[in-house]
Amino acid sequence: MKKLNYILVGLAGLLLLACGTQKPSGSANAEKGLKHYYQPFFPMGVAVAPRDLSGVNADFIRKNYNSITSENAMKMGPIHPKENNYYWKDADSIVSFATKNNLKVRGHALVWHEQTPVWLFKNADGSQVSKEVLLQRMKDHIFTVFNLYKGKIYAWDVVNEAIDDDSTNFLRNSPWYQIAGEDFIAKAFEYAHEADPNAKLFYNDYNAVRPEKRERIYRLLKKLVDAKVPIDGVGIQGHWSIFEPSEAELRKAIEQYSSLGLDVQITELDMSIYPWEKERRAKRSGESDELTPELEQKQIDQYSKVFKIFREYRKNITGVTFWNISDRYSWLDSYPVPGRKNYPLLFDANLKPKKAFWEVVNFK
């Protein structure tokens, strides 16, 4: 009898596994990659690291995506750690992989308050640099990077996350702002356009669909557009969850940003099974990190909803990029709660499509 129970349990497990990844009826086809389903709509992208560019991960990328973004390798800190020293190896490997495999590349990110080298803001004696020196260093950095990758990177996140988290403030009180004021934003776009007139230039930010932050981002973008700053689009970081955004919030954001004549891209898409938290904290005793059937269904519903909206706004949305490849590794496994496993993507830890994947691609 015990042996029979083991057999029955095993068969049940196999059935559950099959139900989780099997192809549903309809137009979905297991031989097609994500990019093929969305070919009529917009490019599908993914954030990558050099470790992803060989073996099964490389095959997976080639099958599912036609655009890649460097997760970290092109940020100023990693690529320009010292004033007279650039580190190109990791960024080069990503651009080379894209070129060999006919993939588009989004550059991320030129000007940001994090992962920025300390030397940038300091004189040799440790004192703070002047506005003129900081803007010249910014220009030199942008021109150096663009001179190497001009024609190979079609779009750049030029300025990243300049809006403050505090709703009573407008711009983040970063070293960029403290030294150069609001001018650093327009100058970054002007330098980037001068360095490569053909590159698409984006402002990129998170919580860009939440109403109060959306209004402040819109205010910044309108100022740039009205001043004829060469900006082409806005990146809505899709670091969302099963709890947000609502359909009304997402539609409003796309329409409001598009009203400025800007392209919209969803730049860092994942769907956390936990509510949004900004501050890091330790994992609580007894805090579960299991993908329960209830949480999985909420994730399926949320992915289905946002992609339905994306498809409806195909004239406004010019790209969707996932932040990491599969649930095997996600930046959300270490942020904001280190050691708490998250399951935010369309593919499981074995690179197999989850139920949410089939919901996203099974449309008429």
C-alpha positions in Angstrom: 0.0 0.0 0.0 2.9 2.4 0.9 4.4 1.7 -2.5 1.2 2.5 -4.3 0.9 5.8 -2.4 4.4 6.7 -3.5 3.4 5.9 -7.1 0.3 8.0 -6.9 2.1 11.0 -5.3 4.7 10.8 -8.1 2.1 10.7 -10.8 0.4 13.7 -9.2 3.6 15.6 -9.2 4.2 14.9 -12.8 0.7 16.1 -13.6 1.2 19.3 -11.8 4.5 19.9 -13.5 2.9 19.3 -16.9 0.0 21.6 -16.1 2.5 24.4 -15.1 4.3 24.5 -18.4 2.2 22.7 -21.1 1.1 24.5 -24.2 -2.5 25.7 -24.0 -5.0 25.4 -26.8 -5.2 28.3 -29.2 -2.5 30.1 -31.1 0.4 29.5 -28.7 3.2 27.3 -30.0 6.0 25.8 -27.9 8.5 26.1 -30.8 8.1 29.9 -31.0 9.9 32.3 -28.8 8.4 35.3 -27.0 9.7 37.7 -29.7 7.9 35.8 -32.4 4.5 36.3 -30.8 5.1 40.0 -30.4 6.8 40.7 -33.7 3.7 42.6 -34.9 3.8 44.8 -31.9 7.2 45.8 -30.5 10.7 44.3 -29.8 11.0 42.1 -26.7 14.1 42.6 -24.7 15.9 41.3 -21.6 18.6 42.6 -19.2 21.7 40.5 -19.4 25.1 40.1 -17.7 28.2 38.6 -19.4 27.6 35.3 -17.6 24.4 34.9 -19.7 26.1 35.0 -23.1 27.1 31.4 -23.4 25.5 27.9 -23.1 21.8 27.4 -22.5 21.2 31.0 -21.5 22.6 32.3 -24.8 20.3 29.9 -26.7 17.4 31.0 -24.6 18.1 34.7 -25.3 18.4 34.1 -29.1 15.1 32.2 -29.1 13.0 34.6 -27.0 14.4 38.2 -27.5 15.4 40.6 -30.2 16.8 43.3 -27.9 19.2 43.2 -24.9 20.1 45.6 -22.2 23.2 45.5 -20.0 22.0 45.0 -16.5 25.1 46.7 -14.9 28.1 46.7 -17.3 27.4 50.0 -19.0 26.6 52.1 -15.8 29.2 54.7 -15.1 30.7 53.0 -12.0 31.5 49.7 -13.7 32.6 51.2 -17.0 34.5 54.2 -15.8 35.8 53.4 -12.3 38.7 55.9 -12.4 39.0 59.3 -14.1 41.5 58.0 -16.7 40.5 54.4 -16.7 37.7 52.7 -18.6 36.7 49.1 -18.3 35.2 47.9 -21.5 35.4 44.1 -21.3 31.9 43.3 -20.0 30.2 45.9 -22.1 32.1 44.8 -25.2 31.0 41.2 -24.7 27.3 42.3 -24.6 27.6 44.4 -27.7 29.6 41.7 -29.5 27.0 39.1 -28.7 24.2 41.4 -29.9 26.0 42.1 -33.2 26.7 38.4 -33.9 23.1 37.5 -33.2 21.4 40.5 -34.9 19.9 41.8 -31.6 19.2 45.5 -30.8 21.0 47.0 -27.8 19.6 49.5 -25.3 22.3 51.3 -23.3 21.7 51.6 -19.6 22.5 54.1 -18.0 24.6 57.2 -18.6 23.7 59.5 -15.7 22.4 58.1 -12.4 22.8 58.8 -8.7 23.8 55.2 -7.9 26.7 53.1 -9.2 28.5 56.4 -9.9 32.2 56.6 -9.1 33.2 58.9 -6.2 36.0 60.5 -8.2 33.4 62.1 -10.5 32.3 64.6 -7.9 35.7 65.3 -6.2 38.8 67.4 -7.0 42.3 65.9 -6.4 42.3 67.4 -2.9 39.0 65.8 -2.0 36.9 69.0 -2.3 33.7 69.1 -4.3 34.1 69.9 -8.0 32.5 73.0 -9.6 29.4 72.8 -11.8 31.6 73.4 -14.9 34.0 70.6 -14.0 31.2 68.1 -13.4 29.4 68.9 -16.6 32.7 68.6 -18.5 33.4 65.2 -16.9 29.9 64.2 -17.9 30.4 65.3 -21.5 33.8 63.5 -21.7 32.2 60.3 -20.4 29.3 60.4 -22.8 31.4 61.2 -25.8 33.9 58.4 -24.9 31.3 55.8 -24.6 29.4 56.9 -27.6 32.5 57.1 -29.8 33.1 53.4 -29.1 29.5 52.2 -29.5 28.0 54.6 -32.0 25.8 52.8 -34.5 25.8 49.7 -32.2 23.4 50.9 -29.5 20.1 52.2 -30.8 18.8 53.7 -27.6 20.1 55.0 -24.3 18.7 55.6 -20.8 20.4 59.0 -20.6 19.2 60.1 -17.2 17.9 57.6 -14.7 15.7 58.2 -11.7 16.1 61.9 -11.2 12.7 62.4 -9.6 12.7 62.3 -5.7 11.0 59.6 -3.8 9.6 62.2 -1.4 6.4 63.5 -3.0 6.9 67.0 -1.5 10.1 67.4 -3.6 10.6 67.6 -7.3 14.1 66.4 -8.2 16.2 64.0 -6.2 18.9 65.7 -4.0 21.7 63.8 -5.6 25.3 65.0 -6.0 24.4 65.8 -9.6 21.7 68.1 -8.5 23.6 69.5 -5.5 26.5 70.6 -7.8 24.9 71.3 -11.2 21.3 72.0 -10.3 18.5 71.0 -12.7 20.8 71.8 -15.7 22.5 68.4 -15.5 19.5 66.7 -17.0 19.2 68.8 -20.1 22.9 68.9 -20.6 23.1 65.1 -20.5 20.6 64.8 -23.3 22.3 67.6 -25.3 25.7 65.9 -25.0 24.3 62.5 -25.9 22.5 63.9 -29.0 25.7 65.7 -30.1 27.7 62.5 -29.7 25.2 60.4 -31.7 22.4 62.2 -33.4 20.8 58.9 -34.4 20.5 57.3 -31.0 17.1 57.3 -29.3 17.4 59.1 -26.0 15.2 58.2 -23.0 14.5 59.4 -19.5 14.0 56.3 -17.2 12.3 56.0 -13.8 10.4 53.6 -11.5 6.9 54.1 -10.0 6.3 56.1 -13.1 2.7 54.9 -13.2 1.8 55.9 -9.7 -0.3 59.1 -10.0 1.7 61.5 -7.8 5.1 60.5 -9.2 3.7 60.3 -12.7 2.7 64.0 -12.4 6.2 65.0 -11.4 7.8 62.9 -14.1 5.4 64.5 -16.7 6.4 67.9 -15.3 10.0 67.2 -15.9 9.5 65.8 -19.4 7.3 68.7 -20.5 9.9 71.2 -19.4 12.5 69.3 -21.5 10.2 69.0 -24.5 9.2 72.7 -24.3 12.8 73.7 -24.1 13.5 71.6 -27.2 15.9 69.4 -25.4 16.7 66.4 -27.6 14.7 63.7 -25.8 12.9 60.9 -27.7 11.2 58.9 -25.1 10.4 57.8 -21.5 11.2 54.5 -20.0 8.6 53.2 -17.6 10.4 50.9 -15.3 8.0 48.0 -14.9 9.1 46.9 -11.5 5.6 46.1 -10.6 3.8 43.4 -8.5 0.7 41.4 -8.3 -0.8 44.3 -6.4 -0.1 47.2 -8.9 -0.5 48.9 -11.2 -4.2 49.2 -11.9 -5.5 49.2 -15.4 -6.6 52.8 -15.1 -3.2 53.9 -13.8 -1.3 52.2 -16.6 -3.5 53.5 -19.3 -3.3 57.1 -17.9 0.5 56.9 -17.7 1.0 55.7 -21.3 -1.5 58.3 -22.6 0.0 61.2 -20.6 3.6 60.6 -21.6 2.6 59.9 -25.2 0.8 63.2 -25.3 4.2 64.9 -25.3 5.1 63.2 -28.5 7.5 60.8 -26.7 8.0 57.1 -27.3 7.1 54.9 -24.4 9.1 51.8 -23.5 8.6 49.4 -20.6 12.2 49.1 -19.6 12.7 46.9 -16.5 9.7 44.6 -16.4 9.2 42.0 -13.6 6.1 41.1 -11.5 6.9 40.6 -7.8 4.7 38.4 -5.7 5.3 40.8 -2.8 4.1 44.3 -2.2 6.5 47.2 -3.1 9.1 48.1 -0.5 11.7 50.7 -1.0 13.9 50.3 2.1 16.1 47.2 2.6 15.2 45.0 5.5 16.1 41.5 6.9 13.8 38.6 6.2 11.4 38.2 9.1 11.1 35.0 11.1 8.5 32.7 9.5 8.2 34.9 6.4 7.2 32.6 3.5 8.8 32.9 0.1 6.8 30.2 -1.6 5.0 30.7 -4.9 1.6 29.4 -3.8 -1.1 28.6 -6.4 -3.0 31.7 -5.2 0.0 34.0 -5.7 0.7 32.4 -9.1 -2.8 33.0 -10.3 -2.6 36.7 -9.3 0.7 37.0 -11.2 -0.9 35.3 -14.2 -3.8 37.8 -14.1 -1.5 40.8 -13.7 0.8 39.8 -16.6 -2.2 39.1 -18.8 -3.7 42.5 -17.9 -0.6 44.6 -18.6 0.3 42.9 -21.9 -3.3 43.3 -23.1 -2.8 47.0 -22.5 0.6 47.0 -24.1 -0.8 45.5 -27.3 -3.6 48.1 -27.4 -1.0 50.9 -27.2 1.3 49.4 -29.9 1.5 52.8 -31.6 2.9 54.4 -28.5 5.1 51.5 -27.0 8.3 50.9 -28.9 9.8 48.2 -26.7 9.4 46.0 -23.7 12.4 44.8 -21.7 12.3 42.2 -18.9 14.7 42.7 -16.0 16.6 39.3 -15.9 16.1 36.1 -17.8 14.2 33.7 -15.5 13.3 32.9 -11.9 16.6 31.2 -11.5 18.1 34.6 -10.8 16.4 37.9 -10.2 17.7 41.1 -8.6 14.6 40.9 -6.4 16.1 37.8 -4.7 18.4 40.2 -2.9 16.3 43.4 -2.9 14.7 44.7 -0.7 14.9 41.5 1.4 18.1 39.6 1.0 17.5 35.8 1.0 13.8 36.0 0.2 13.1 34.2 -3.1 11.0 36.0 -5.7 9.4 34.6 -8.8 8.8 37.7 -11.0 9.4 36.5 -14.5 7.7 34.5 -17.3 10.2 31.6 -17.1 10.9 29.3 -14.2 14.3 28.4 -12.7 14.7 25.8 -15.4 14.0 28.3 -18.2 10.6 26.7 -18.8 7.6 28.8 -19.6 5.3 29.4 -16.7 1.6 29.6 -16.9 1.9 33.4 -17.1 3.9 33.0 -20.3 1.2 31.1 -22.0 -1.4 33.7 -20.9 0.8 36.5 -22.3 1.3 34.9 -25.7 -2.1 33.1 -26.2 -4.0 36.0 -27.8 -5.8 36.5 -31.0 
